[in-house]
Amino acid sequence: MLLHAILPRGGDEGDYRDTASFHRSNWWVADWNVHFTPVHAVNARLQELAASRPWLHFLDCSESFLRRAPSPAAQLEAQAAAAQGGGVGAMGGSAAAATAGGPQYIEPSLMYDLLHFSPDGYREWAACLLPRVEGLMTRV
């Protein structure tokens, strides 16, 4: 049996009842996203649960939806470069190296509203899931 981690989601900012002030931030760091700490805490417990049961296998596909950028401006530059031919969320070698140490953000092309998958997001999720599911199926 496969137990999947809770995936990252955008941080809710402003009053959700006021459409003018409410928005989601795509930064995935504790200081800038109210969901970061609870999601990590639940995922740690899920991983512990799976580790205690030999028939339960934990999978976390979060990294498939995250990118790194040292600043919001660098994030926008990386997204623009990806949109101009780098593929889904892809960055060229120098851009990837430049952003390797920065905070993580959710790639909007994969989660259009920073919560639900876009078609490309479903492809990323499938690419993460498929090898693990195939591996578990061959063990049966």
N, C-alpha and C positions, 0 to 999 in steps of 0.2 A: 504494500500500500504506500502511496506517495502522499506526503504531507507538504503542502506548499506554503512558503512564507507569505506574510502580508507584504504587498509591494508598496513602494514609496508613493506618496500622493502630495499634491500641492498644499501649501499651508494656507489656511483660511485667514484672511485679514479683513478687518472692518466688520460692520454689522451686516449679517446675512439678510436681514429684513430690508436693508437699504441698498438698492442696486447701485446707487451712485458711489457708495463707499466700500462695498464688498468686492473683493477680488482674491485670486489665488496667486501665491508666490510660488515659483518653481524651484527655489533653492531647497536643497535637501541637507540641511545642517541644523543642529539643535538650536542655535541662536536665532534662526530665521524661519523655522517651521515648527508649529506647535504639535504636529503629528510625529515628528522624528523620534523623540524619546519613547513615547508609548509604543510605536511600531517596533522599535528595536527591542524593547523589553518583552513584548509578546513573542517576537520571533526568537529571542533567546530561550524562552520557555518552550516554544514549539520544538526547537532544536534539541533541548534537553529531553523532552518527551520522546522524540524519535530515537535518540541515542539509547534510551532505556528499553526499547522494544526492538528486537532484531528484525521483525517483519515490517517495521515502519521506516520509511526513508524520507529524509527532509531535503527539500530543494528550495533554494532562494534564487530567483531570477532577477532580483533588484538591479544588479549591475548592468543588465541589458537595457535598462531604461534611464540610466544616469550618465552624465558627462561631467567633466571638470572644467572649471574656468576660474582664473584668479580674480575676476571682477565681472560685474554685469556687462560692461562694455566688451570684455573679451568673450563672454558668453554669446553676445549678439554677433560678434565677428565670426565665431566658430559656427554658429547656426547659418549665417549667410554663406560661408564657404561650403558648408555641407549642402545647402540648397542649390548651389551653382555647379553641382556635379560630383560632389564627394559621396553621394549615396545617402542612405538613411542614417542620419546622425554621425556620419563618418567625418573625420577630420584628416587633413593631410599630415604627413609625418612631423613637420615642424610645429604645426598647430597643436597636435596631440602632445608633443613633448613640452610645449610651452604651458599647456594647461594641466599637466599631469599632477601638479602639487596643489591645485586650488580646491576650493569647496565644490561639492557636487550639486548639480541641478538636474531636474527632470527634463528630458528632451521633449519639447512641445509637439514635435512632429510624430512622436510615438504615443503621447497622451494629450490629445488636443485640448482638453479642459483641465489637464493636470490631475485627472482622476480616471477617466475612461480611455480605453485604447482607441487609437486610430487604426485603419487597416494595416499600416506599417507596424504599429504597436503589436497587433495580433501576430504578424509575421515574426517579430522579434521574440515574442513570448513562445511561439511554436518552436522557433529555433533553439530556445533554451530547454523547453520541455521534451521535445522529441528524442534526443539522444538518451536522456534519463529514462523515459518510458520504454524505449526500445531495449535498453540495458536490463531493466526490470523484467520485461517480457521474456527475454532469453533465459532468465534464471528460473522460470517456472517449469 
